[in-house]
Amino acid sequence: MSVNHYQPWGLHRDLLNEVSRYFERSGADASSAATADWAPAVDIEEYADKFVLYADVPGIDPASIEVTLEKGVLTLAGQREQTVEQAGIERKRRERANGKFLRRFVLPDTADADAVSASGKNGVLQIVIPKRAQAQPRKITVTH
């Protein structure tokens, strides 16, 4: 004999989770919501000498991602193609977004725009943004 637990609010909870997931995706970068279908999740780490940005872009060739830096704004843009429908599917659930994506980040003044590098591996785009050497105060000797 198997026991089934009755969860009267289970369907309600699932609906709220779906709505929350939708707003998280669409609200991730409000400035690009009008021009993009989705925005990749991003982690940003700051070190003493650099910033490192990790963007989740599974299923996308890293070479096809456009990474630009203009006037202190780092832009990631690309597209994930929709998979071809297979015949005979009885049920399906889609959680992975398809279409164009776009993320923009305003870099601080300490970022060295000339030395930014990007690489991709295992569905994660890594962007390294070195910091410029800080101007050190220098002592000025007063002579007579």
MOBELCOR-V749688 format. One record per backbone hydrogen bond with DSSP energy under -0.5 kcal/mol. NH is the residue of the N-H (numbers start at 1). CO is the residue of the C=O. E is the energy in kcal/mol with one decimal. If there is no record, write none. Layout:
# MOBELCOR-V749688
NH;CO;E, NH;CO;E
This chain:
# MOBELCOR-V749688
4;2;-0.5, 5;3;-0.5, 7;5;-0.5, 8;6;-0.5, 10;7;-1.6, 13;9;-2.7, 14;10;-2.3, 15;11;-2.2, 16;12;-2.3, 17;13;-2.4, 18;14;-2.2, 19;15;-2.5, 20;16;-2.6, 21;17;-2.5, 22;18;-2.1, 23;19;-2.2, 24;20;-2.3, 25;21;-2.0, 26;22;-2.7, 27;23;-2.2, 28;25;-0.7, 30;27;-0.6, 32;29;-1.6, 33;29;-0.6, 33;30;-0.6, 35;32;-1.1, 36;32;-1.3, 37;100;-2.3, 38;100;-1.5, 43;54;-2.6, 45;52;-3.0, 47;50;-3.5, 51;129;-2.3, 52;45;-2.8, 53;127;-2.8, 54;43;-3.0, 55;125;-2.6, 56;41;-2.6, 57;55;-0.7, 57;123;-2.9, 60;57;-1.4, 64;61;-2.0, 65;62;-1.2, 66;77;-3.0, 67;65;-0.7, 68;66;-0.6, 68;75;-2.2, 70;73;-2.1, 73;70;-1.5, 74;72;-0.5, 74;105;-3.2, 75;68;-2.9, 76;103;-2.9, 77;66;-2.0, 78;101;-1.7, 80;99;-2.4, 81;79;-0.6, 89;86;-0.8, 95;93;-0.5, 99;80;-3.3, 101;78;-2.4, 102;38;-1.0, 103;76;-2.2, 105;74;-2.4, 107;72;-3.3, 107;105;-0.6, 111;108;-1.7, 112;130;-3.3, 113;111;-1.1, 115;112;-1.6, 116;113;-0.7, 117;128;-2.1, 119;126;-2.5, 121;124;-2.2, 124;121;-1.5, 125;55;-2.8, 126;119;-3.8, 126;124;-0.5, 127;53;-2.8, 127;125;-0.5, 128;117;-2.7, 129;51;-3.2, 129;127;-0.5, 130;128;-0.6, 131;49;-2.8, 132;110;-3.5, 141;139;-0.6, 143;141;-0.5
